[in-house]
Amino acid sequence: MDKKEIGKQLKYFRQKAGLTQAELAEKINIHEKQISKIETGVHFPTFDNFIKILEVLNIKLKDLDTSEKKVYSNSKDKLFRLINQSSDKDIEFYTSVIENLNKNLKKYKK
């Protein structure tokens, strides 16, 4: 599923929740134009904003998976569940660990 398809589905769930783009943007603390760009597939939301959108719209990753291909692997689903259940402090720690792992991985791939 590409960012246009995800954007369409996020728009569907936003409208189903009875929210305008401006209301959703306010709830996740981003500009309304950014919601428009996400819904039209111009941009994909940042990870943090994606999680916030899912929370505000009360949807799960599996709710976005209507195609034949799975959007996220079971490993990613597990990671998202872990993050959703974690404190902000824990998420900051996880982020720093992943960023450091990515830096080191790039070094070894060269």
N, C-alpha and C positions, 0 to 999 in steps of 0.2 A: 504494500500500500504506500503510495507516494504522499507528499505533503499536500497536494491538491485534494486527494481523497480524504485524508485526515481532516483537512480544513472544512470540507463539506460536512463531514460527520460532526465535527465540533459545532458547526453552525446549526445543524439539525438539533443537537442536544441543547444548545443555548436557547433556541426558539421554543423547544419543548418545555424548557424550564421557565419560559415566559420572561426572559431577560433580553434587554436590548444590548447592542455591542457596548454602548456607553456604561450600562450597569455592570456588565461582566468585567469590563476594563477597570472600573472603579473598585470592584471587589478584589481584584488581583493586583491592583496598583500599577497598571500600565496605561498607556494612552489608547484611546478608542481606535485610532488609526492602526495601531498594532494588531488589534483584534481583527479588523478588516483584512489586513495583510495575511494573517494566519488563516482566516476562513477562505480566502481566495487562493491560497496556496503559494502566495508570493514569498512568505517567510514561514519557517517552522518556529514554534515558540521555544524559548530556552527551556532547559530541563525543569528548572524551578517553576517557571510559569506554566508549563504543561501540567505539572503535578497540581498546581493551584487551580487550573481550569478544571481538571478532573474532579477535584474536591468540591469546588463551587457548584459544578453541574451535577454532582453526585453520580458520577459514572466511573466505571472500572475499565481498565485496558481492554478486557475481553468484549466490552460493549462496543468498542470501535472496530472489532475484528469481524467484519461482515463479508470479507472477500474470501476466496479460496486459499489464499496465502495467509499465514499467520503473521501479524505485524511484529510481534515480539516473541522471542523464544521463551521457554519455561524459565531459563536462567534470568532473563531480563524481567519477567513477571515477578520472580522471587525477589529480585533486587528492588523493584518498585514497591512491593509490599513491605519489605524491610524499611525502606526510606519513609513510607507513609506512616509507619509505626514508630519512627525514631524521633528523638528530640532535635531541635535546631542545632544544639551543640554536637550531637552525634553525627548529624548530616554534614556539618562543617568538617568534622574529623574524616568521615568517609570520603568527602570530596578531596581533601588534601592528600589522602592516601592514593586515591585513584589518579589524581593529577601527577603525583610523583611516580607512580607505576607507569603511566603513559610516557613520561619524560624518559625514564630508563628504558622502556621498551623501544622507543624511537632510536635511542643510542645504539642498542643492540641490533636493530634492523639495518643499520647503515653498513 
